[in-house]
Amino acid sequence: MKTELLMAFKNGLHNPGRTFLTMGIIMVSLAALLFVDGYVAMVRVGFAEQLIRQEYGHFQIYPKGFESLDDPGATHLLFSGEEVEALSKLLYSFDEVTAVLPRLPLAGMVGNSERSLLASGFAGNPIEENLMARGTLLNGSRLEPGNPYSAVVGVGLAKALHAQVGDLLTMIVPNAGGGLEATYLEIHGIADYGPEQLNRSYVETTLENGRQLLFSDGAQRLVVLLGETKDTRAVMEKLQKVLPSQGLEVEMKIWTQLAHFYTQVIRDYTTQIRLVLVVVLILGALAVSNTISISVLQRYGEIGTLRAIGISSHEIMATVLLEGLFLGLGGSLLGILFTLGIQAILNVVPIFLPPPPGTYEPIRLSIMVQGNRLLVFGLLYCFITIFAALPPAFRGTRINIIKALRG
Amino acid sequence: MAMRGLEFSHVTKRYSLGSSHVLALDEVNHHFQPGVTLLRGPSGSGKSTLLHLAGALDDPTQGQVLFHGHSLSSLSEKEKTQWRRTQVGFVFQDFHLLGQLNLMDNIAYPLHQRGRSAKDCRTRVTELLKQVGLMGYERRFPRELSGGERQRVAIARSLVACPKLLIADEPTANLDSKTGQSILDLLLTLLEQHSEMLLLVASHDQLVMDALGAQQVQLQDGRLLS
């Protein structure tokens, strides 16, 4: 094997221009692959955190039977005040939990003396809700603790109603009996929630206001925030175990079950990276196969000599495959270094991308290159280059010795 | 007891060249004894074909080639490769050295493939380079050598596995007369040191005929004349 290694290595050096060009193609294609993969990883983690911290929490808890209602806005199946208190107490006993946000859904009409418009949103505790900081505040402030009528509305809704910070609006919602209930909303903030449709209807107010409106002292759901996303499932399992002893029956949903858009985006990105993977792998394989084919063709006489002096076809094949492996190793190493270089540059020079649909914060372009991915993709490339070297290697073993010796 | 030497028994070799057929060897019967045999004949007479069959690089269309009583045609591809590796040495007109390897690796290549240790290989190559008059050239590359020196290296490589059969196809054709003479002298000297070896030299060079003057076989249009 030592001789095959030596021959493969020296064959690579025999035509350095062609060898380095092939390694360059492998380097660029591998770097492209790692870059896309790293970008997707960054989006996956960054986007997930954004959705968790601003929208869904790590998981949400509902009264038993909520799932079968198939209506996130339903208000007739609520936790009682005692249940909310017991659950909150239990959740805060876990070290991983940083906030518990009881919420009531709101859906009805919001209006002033000029007009009334359809609106929806939720009512929550101002202190905890302000931790989530949903949307980008354009004017005023977040919900004001101590003011039950405090409200934040979408910029589109405010515009349509010609409303400004400090204005008073009326909200009317249907009650369980089919009648209407009304309350005031004092605009403390106007926020941009991203999609136009959301901006034209969204409203947040205090839990106290929502409870008065719905004649309840409870909540429809509890949104739970943790310190670390990685603890989510463990906390849910822990909670599931202790709930029966508390006499509480609940349903839980992890954030991925709520963030359908996230799942779709990640699925799309994953599909895209798979396509990129296939294309770059084919390009790399073709480059290597082409280089080695030419190399074998140019060494036709040499292979004939080797066969004549008793070198077996397997040994010839091993030499050619090793040549492919060297190209793959060299190109992969360069590709990894190139990717790490780009990552280092992006860490120093910030580049921002427009916010993806459904979110309102621009994403800083960065790539999250993970060590195991470097290894996996590097090895994959080595495997592909060996695979690409197979046809020329096979041709090398099938040569006619006499013709080869005659050149 | 098996017959010593190389025996061609009713050997015919035909090639296809497109739609036409070429009769390269026609019913050749001959027994080559250990020692040197010169194959004479003009270009296209079948000298090289005979050498290829002798070295198991090709199979006869009809008949048998036997070495020490064993038919080469009956060997599998793997066995033929092994046979060439251990029993045959080739010296080509164009030297056919491996340009990317130094002389040490060029000569030792077949030994490496036999699993011999690096130390053994070094010792053997040094010994051979001394025999062919190129002592101290181990680290040089073929491109740094003259034609005569390259042919000496090729001879050293052909002898590295102590072959029983040494095949030299026009070994002096690409050399000037003085260098050619020195190569022939070297071959004869080496043959004296390896008395059991059978050396087949194909040439139409008068110099070779004069120098090797031993057993000579004349080929004409694929037929053996003497």
Interface residues (C-beta under 8 A of the other chain):
Chain A: K2 T3 L6 M7 K10 N11 L13 H14 G301 E302 G304 T305 L306 R307 A308 I309 G310 I311 S312 S313 E315 I401 I402 L405 G407
Chain B: H52 G55 L57 D58 E77 K78 T81 Q82 W83 R84 R85 T86 V88 F90 F92 D94 H96 L98 G99 Q100 L101 D105 Y109 P110 H112 Q113 R157 S158 A161
